[in-house]
Amino acid sequence: STQSTEAVVSTQSTGTAIYPAFIAELKDVLVKVDEYHNVRQKLTAEMADHSNLIRSLVVRAEDARLMNDMNSMKQSYLKLYDLNRDLINGYNIRCNNHTELLSCLKIVNQAIQKAGRLRVGRPKTNVVTACRNAIKQNDVEKLFKIIECGSV
C-alpha cells in the first residue's frame, strides 16, 4: 500500500535526485530574480532623488510667485511637470518589474515544492525549510545541493 511505501521511503532519507535541465532552468530564474531586485533598488533610489528635487522645485516656484517673477515660476513648473512625468514612467516600470519578479518567485517556490515532493514525511519538510533558508541567505550553490541531496 501507499502508506507502507511511504514508511520505507521516509526511513531512507538519503537519496540523490539530479536533474540538470531543472537545475539550469532554476539557475536562470534565480539570475532573473537577482536582476529584478537590482532594478527595483535602482528605481527606488531614483524615485527618492526625484522626490527631493520636486520639493525644491515647488519651493522655488512659490518663491518666484511671491517675488512676481513669472518666468522663473513658469520654468520651475515646467521642470516639475517633466519630473512628474518621469515619476509616472518610473512607477509603470516598477509595476512591470514587480509583476515579473513575482512570476519568477512563483517559479522558485514551485521548484522548492518539487524538490520536497521527492521525499516523504520529515525529510520533505526539512528539504523545503532548508531550501527556503538557502534562498534567504542568497546561497544558490547550497540550494542546488539541498535539491539534489536532500541536505547540505
N, C-alpha and C positions, 0 to 999 in steps of 0.2 A: 504494500500500500504506500501511498504518498508519505504518510507520517513516518513509517519505518525507514523510508529512503531518506527523508529529511534528518532523522535521528542519526543515521550512518554518516551522511554528508556533514552535519554540523559537528561531529566529533573529529572530522578530518578537515580542519580549518586551513591547513597549509596546502594551497593549490596555486598554480600559476595560470594566468589567462593572458596570453599575448595576442593582441590584435593590432598589427602595425598600421592598418588603414584607419582604424578607430583612433589610435593614439595620434597619428598625423593630423587627422581632422580636428581632434580636440586641441592640438598644439596651435593650429591655425586660428581656431576660435579664441583661444586664450591670448594670442597676439592681438587679435582684433579688440578684445576686451581692454587690453592694456592701452591700445591706441585711442579707443573711445574715452577712457579715463583721462588720458593726457589732453585730448581735445577739450573735454569738459572743464578741466582745470584752467586751460588757456582761455577759454571763453568766459569763465567766471572772473578771471583776473581782468580781462578786457572790460567786462561789464562794470566792475568796481572802478576802474580807471574812468570810464565814461560817466559814471555817477558823480564822481568828484568834479569832473570837468563841467558837467551840467550845472552843479551847484554854483560854481564860479561864474558861469555864463549868465545864469539867472540874476545873480548879484550885480554883475557888470551891466546887464540890460536895465535893471532897475535904477542903478546909479545914473546911467546915461539918460533915462527918462526924467529923473529928478533934476538933472542938470540941463534938461531940454536939448540934449544932443541926440536928435532923432537919427542921424546917420549911424552913430555908434550903436544906438539901441537896435536899429534895423539889422546891422551886421551881427550883433550878438544873437538876435532871434533867428537869423538865417543859419548861423552856426549851430544853434540849439536844435533847429529843425533837422539839420543834417545828422547831428548826434542821435536824435530821437529815431531817425530812420535806421541808422547803424545799429542802435539797440534792438529795434524790432527785427532786423535781419539776423542779428546775433541770437535773439530769442528763438527764431524759427530754426536756425542751425542747431541750437541746443536741444530743441524738441526732437528734431530728426535724429540727432546723435543719441539722445536718451532712448528713443524707440529702438534704434539699432543695438544699443548696449543691452537693453532688456531682452531682446531676442537672442543675443549671444549668451547672456547669463542663463537664459532658459535652456539653451543647448548644453551648457556646462552642467546645470542641475540634472538634466536628463542623462548625461554621461555618468554622473555620480550615481544616479539611481540604477543605471545598467550595471555598473561595477558592483553595486550592492546586491543586485538580483543574482549574481553569480555565486553568492553564498547564502547560507540559511542561518537563521537564529542570531545568536550573539555575534558571530563573525560578520554577518551582514551589517548589523548596527555599528560595529567597530569600524568597518570599512567606510561607511557613509560618514561617520563622525571624523575619522582620520582624514578623509578627502576634504571635508569642509574646513578642517583646521589647516591643512596644507594650502588651501586657497587663501584663507585669511592671512597666512604667513607669506603668501606670494611665492611659495616654493613649488615650482612646476615639476621639477625632477622627482621630488618626494611624492607629489600627486600621482605621477605616472607609475612609480614603484608601488604605491598602495593599490592602484587599479590592477596592476599586473599580479602582485604577490599577495595582496590582502593585508599587508603590513609593511612597515619600513625595514 
